């Protein structure tokens, strides 16, 4: 893994900055997770090799923005991000919800009703226009820190009452941290924010546009032949969090 300021990527080598965000992507997952494997497959069809580097989210974002790495994922394409980055074809639909402990859900109908409720959030994450605006104007009492894991711990400790997170990510994280306390955790059924997740490329590099076009073309082909659907089903079934059966692609029997 090269640090910021390293040599530029070789013509047929793509370096993608990411972070542990189970079950979508992570060092501990089979093939780095379903999204990483699909990206590798798409670029591989066009003759590219892919390298994934794991960083804190804010650092990985800056490494790509400054040109040290080629792309980063998975990200929501917020209006602010679209000023700086090209967004790929949608990798998967993400649904953010408020996690809370059972019996400790605040009574609310709109976000304005949550004024004063301690909410934990993660630096660099986008939680939708409504949440971001109310955080900025002080309506919501939000404390942002660098770690999803720490936020989940704070929730179980009772230090925060709500933790907005992707639904699949939140439950995967809780299973890892508190396998014997899963019965205590639930989520609000009303989505806070529903939006697709993307691979994003910097607009300040010509290579960014080139790689976007290559990836989108090959990813559309994988979607058309059913590969994307098969891998995402394997993601939902938890296959990437299990030891890999030798020689089998996701969704294939041993």
N, C-alpha and C positions, 0 to 999 in steps of 0.2 A: 504494500500500500504506500503510495506517495503522499507526502504532506503538501500543504499549500505551497506554491512556488516551485513545485517539481517540474520535470520536463513535460511539455505538452503531450497529449495522447498521440500515438502513432495513427496513421491514416485509417487502418482497419481495426483499431482498438478503442473501445468505448469505456470510459470510466464513469461510474455512476455512484454518487454519494447517497447514502441512505442511513437508516438507524434501525434499532430493534423496535419493531412495532408489530408484535405477534397478534394474530396469526398470519398477517399479510406478508411480513418480511422479517427476517431475523437470523443471526449467526447460528442459533441453535436449531433452526428448522431444516428439514430436508431441502436441499438445493437452494437454501436461503429463502424458501417460501414460494408460494404460487406465483406472486407477482414477479419476483426475481426470475423464476424459471421461464415464465411467459416472455419476459423481456429478452432473456438470453436466447430463447427459441426464435423470436422475431428477428433480432439482429443477426443471428446465426444463418438464417435463410438468405441474407444478403452478404454473407462472408465476413461478418464482423465478430470479433471476440469481445466479451463483456467482462469487466472487472467491477466488483462492488466494494466500496469502502464504507466502513461504519464509523459515524461521527455523532456527537451531540447535534440535534436538529439545527440549531442556529448556526453552528460552525459549518456543517455540510452545505447549508443554504448559501452561506457566504463564499465557500470554496467554489461553488458553481457560478454564482453571480460574478465573482472576480475572474473567472476563466481558468481556475486551477483544475476543475473537473468538468466533465462534459454535460452532466444532467443530474437531477436528483428526483427522488420519489419515495413514497406516494404523497402527492399534495392535492388539496383542493385548489381550483383555479379561481382564487378571489380576484376582484377587480384590481387590487394593488399588485398582485403577482403578475397579472396579465400585462402590466406596463413593462415588466422586465423580462418575462419569460414567454416562450411558446409552450402551449399545452398540447400534449399528445391526445390521441384517441382515448376515450375513457377506459381505464383498466378494470374498474369495478365500481359499483355504486356503494357509497359509504353512508351510513345512517348514524348521526350523532344523537345521543340521548343523555339525559341526566341520570347518573347512578346515585343511589342512596341506600342506606340501610333500611331494612323493613321496619315499619312502625315509626320512622323518622322523616317521612316525606313532608315538606312544607306544603301548606294549602295555597295553591296558586292557580290562576287561570291565564294570566299574561305574565311576561317577564317582569313587568313593573311591580307585580305582587311579591317578587323575591327580594325587594329592597331590604338590606340588612342581613340577609341570609349568607353565611360564610360559604363561598364557592371556591374550589380549587381548580386552577387551569394550568396549562402547560405553555411555556414560552415558545413562540414561533408558530403556534397553532391558530387556525382560523375557525371560529365557531358560528359563522353566519352573520349577516349584516345586522340583524336585530340585537343579538348578544353583544357584538363588538361596539355598537353605538351606545348601549346602556352601560357597558363597562367603561367606555371612554368618558361619559358624562357623569359617572359616579352613582348611577341608579343601582347598579349591581356591585356588591362587595366581593370583588374578585382578587385573589392572590395568585399570581403566576410564578411558577417555579420551573426548573429545567427538566424535571423527571416525572413521567407518567407513574412510575412505580411509587415514588414518594407521595404523589397525590392519592393513589389508591390506599396506601398505608394510613395517610391522614384521615381518609374517609372511614376506614375501619376503626381508627382510634377515636373517632368522634370530634376531631379537630376541625373538620369541614363537614357541611351537611350535604353538599351536592358536588359531583365531579362530572363535567361533561366529557364524553369520550365516545368514540366509535363503538357501537354495540358489540361487535365481534371482538374488538381489541380489549374492551373493558372486561368481558367475561374471561377471555384467555389470560389476561393479566391477573385477575383475581384467583383463578384456578392455580396459577403458579405461586402466588404469595400466600393464599389462605385456603388451601384445599379442604380443610376441615371446617371452614366457616362459610362455605358458599350458600348455605341455607339462609344466611343473614342478609345477603345482597339481592337487590332488585334494581329495576330501572323504571323511569317514567315512560309509559307507552307512547306519549306524544313526542315525536321526533323534534329535537332542537334545530336540526339542520340536516338536510338530505342532499347530497351532492356527490358527483363522481370524483374518483381519485385518478390522478394523472402522473405521467412522467413529464417533467418540465425541463426545457432547454433554454439557455441564456440567449436573449436577443442581441447582445452586444458582440456575438461571435458569428461569423458566416457559417462556421461548422455547426452551430446550433440549428439553423434552419435546415441544413443538409441532413443532419441526423434525424430531425423531426420527420422529414419527408420519407426517409428510408424506413424508420420505425412504423409510422402510420400505415404505409403501404403493406408491410409484411404482417403487421398486427391484424389489419382488416382481413387478410388472407387466412390467418389462423382462426379468426372469428367465423369466417364463412365456412370453413371445413369442420367446425365443431370442436376444435382443440381448446379454444378459450372456455367454452361452456364446460367441457370435461374437467379442466384444471380448476375452475372456480367451484365446481361441485366437490372436487376432492378437498379444496380448502374448507368448504362448509362442513364436510364430513370429518375434519380433523386429521386427514391423512398426513399433512405436512408436519404435524407435531408428533408423529410416530416414527419408529425406526423404518428406514426404507427397505422394502423388499427388493432384492437384487434383480436388475434387469427389467423392471416394470415401470411404465409411465403411470401417472396418477389415473385412477379410475379403472386400471386393468387388474384383473385377478392374478394371484400368484400362480 
